[in-house]
């Protein structure tokens, strides 16, 4: 049981780091002009999320189905708290 709990916490931490990286990218590159976000069609192992800046720098992260589920659960908890 402890291993599952640690794995879950590590997954949440990784998602939080991705969000922090995305926020940093957006705040750094927004002054360059409009950003373009895209996501690939979901596959069995996840999907790719990209955000492109006019300065030709691209932020890209792979999102697994488990990451997406964890994120959705977090959003649902947040919504219920409001």
C-alpha positions as YAML, in Angstrom:
chain: A
units: angstrom
residues:
- id: 1
  name: UNK
  ca: [0.00, 0.00, 0.00]
- id: 2
  name: UNK
  ca: [2.81, 2.43, 0.75]
- id: 3
  name: UNK
  ca: [4.28, 1.98, -2.73]
- id: 4
  name: UNK
  ca: [0.96, 2.89, -4.34]
- id: 5
  name: UNK
  ca: [0.67, 5.97, -2.14]
- id: 6
  name: UNK
  ca: [4.20, 7.10, -3.03]
- id: 7
  name: UNK
  ca: [3.54, 6.47, -6.72]
- id: 8
  name: UNK
  ca: [0.35, 8.53, -6.51]
- id: 9
  name: UNK
  ca: [2.11, 11.40, -4.76]
- id: 10
  name: UNK
  ca: [4.95, 11.31, -7.29]
- id: 11
  name: UNK
  ca: [2.37, 11.45, -10.12]
- id: 12
  name: UNK
  ca: [0.62, 14.46, -8.57]
- id: 13
  name: UNK
  ca: [3.99, 16.17, -8.04]
- id: 14
  name: UNK
  ca: [4.93, 15.54, -11.69]
- id: 15
  name: UNK
  ca: [1.62, 17.02, -12.89]
- id: 16
  name: UNK
  ca: [2.15, 20.06, -10.66]
- id: 17
  name: UNK
  ca: [5.64, 20.51, -12.14]
- id: 18
  name: UNK
  ca: [4.24, 20.34, -15.68]
- id: 19
  name: UNK
  ca: [1.67, 23.00, -14.80]
- id: 20
  name: UNK
  ca: [4.39, 25.18, -13.26]
- id: 21
  name: UNK
  ca: [6.52, 24.73, -16.41]
- id: 22
  name: UNK
  ca: [3.54, 25.66, -18.59]
- id: 23
  name: UNK
  ca: [2.78, 28.76, -16.52]
- id: 24
  name: UNK
  ca: [6.44, 29.80, -16.76]
- id: 25
  name: UNK
  ca: [6.45, 29.25, -20.53]
- id: 26
  name: UNK
  ca: [3.27, 31.26, -21.03]
- id: 27
  name: UNK
  ca: [4.40, 34.17, -18.84]
- id: 28
  name: UNK
  ca: [7.80, 34.26, -20.56]
- id: 29
  name: UNK
  ca: [6.53, 33.99, -24.15]
- id: 30
  name: UNK
  ca: [3.20, 35.83, -24.08]
- id: 31
  name: UNK
  ca: [4.94, 39.19, -24.77]
- id: 32
  name: UNK
  ca: [6.17, 37.74, -28.12]
- id: 33
  name: UNK
  ca: [2.64, 37.52, -29.49]
- id: 34
  name: UNK
  ca: [-0.25, 35.06, -29.58]
- id: 35
  name: UNK
  ca: [0.53, 31.52, -28.42]
- id: 36
  name: UNK
  ca: [-0.93, 28.53, -30.25]
- id: 37
  name: UNK
  ca: [-1.97, 25.47, -28.23]
- id: 38
  name: UNK
  ca: [-2.70, 22.06, -29.71]
- id: 39
  name: UNK
  ca: [-3.19, 18.50, -28.57]
- id: 40
  name: UNK
  ca: [-2.89, 15.35, -30.64]
- id: 41
  name: UNK
  ca: [-5.72, 12.85, -30.88]
- id: 42
  name: UNK
  ca: [-5.64, 10.61, -27.79]
- id: 43
  name: UNK
  ca: [-3.96, 7.27, -28.31]
- id: 44
  name: UNK
  ca: [-3.95, 4.25, -25.99]
- id: 45
  name: UNK
  ca: [-0.88, 5.65, -24.19]
- id: 46
  name: UNK
  ca: [-1.84, 9.34, -24.04]
- id: 47
  name: UNK
  ca: [-1.53, 12.47, -26.12]
- id: 48
  name: UNK
  ca: [0.91, 15.30, -26.82]
- id: 49
  name: UNK
  ca: [0.11, 18.84, -25.71]
- id: 50
  name: UNK
  ca: [2.08, 21.65, -27.36]
- id: 51
  name: UNK
  ca: [2.09, 25.42, -27.03]
- id: 52
  name: UNK
  ca: [3.98, 27.31, -29.75]
- id: 53
  name: UNK
  ca: [5.31, 30.84, -29.53]
- id: 54
  name: UNK
  ca: [5.88, 33.15, -32.53]
- id: 55
  name: UNK
  ca: [9.59, 33.18, -31.54]
- id: 56
  name: UNK
  ca: [9.65, 29.50, -32.63]
- id: 57
  name: UNK
  ca: [10.02, 28.02, -29.14]
- id: 58
  name: UNK
  ca: [7.60, 25.16, -28.47]
- id: 59
  name: UNK
  ca: [6.49, 23.80, -25.11]
- id: 60
  name: UNK
  ca: [5.54, 20.14, -25.38]
- id: 61
  name: UNK
  ca: [4.49, 17.53, -22.85]
- id: 62
  name: UNK
  ca: [3.17, 13.99, -23.14]
- id: 63
  name: UNK
  ca: [0.03, 13.35, -21.06]
- id: 64
  name: UNK
  ca: [-0.73, 9.75, -20.14]
- id: 65
  name: UNK
  ca: [-4.30, 8.54, -19.48]
- id: 66
  name: UNK
  ca: [-3.39, 8.20, -15.80]
- id: 67
  name: UNK
  ca: [-2.14, 11.81, -15.72]
- id: 68
  name: UNK
  ca: [-5.39, 12.97, -17.34]
- id: 69
  name: UNK
  ca: [-7.48, 11.02, -14.82]
- id: 70
  name: UNK
  ca: [-5.52, 12.44, -11.90]
- id: 71
  name: UNK
  ca: [-5.92, 15.95, -13.29]
- id: 72
  name: UNK
  ca: [-9.66, 15.48, -13.81]
- id: 73
  name: UNK
  ca: [-10.10, 14.22, -10.24]
- id: 74
  name: UNK
  ca: [-8.18, 17.25, -8.94]
- id: 75
  name: UNK
  ca: [-10.41, 19.64, -10.94]
- id: 76
  name: UNK
  ca: [-13.56, 17.90, -9.64]
- id: 77
  name: UNK
  ca: [-12.37, 18.25, -6.04]
- id: 78
  name: UNK
  ca: [-11.54, 21.90, -6.66]
- id: 79
  name: UNK
  ca: [-14.99, 22.54, -8.16]
- id: 80
  name: UNK
  ca: [-16.74, 20.92, -5.20]
- id: 81
  name: UNK
  ca: [-14.78, 23.12, -2.79]
- id: 82
  name: UNK
  ca: [-16.17, 26.26, -4.45]
...
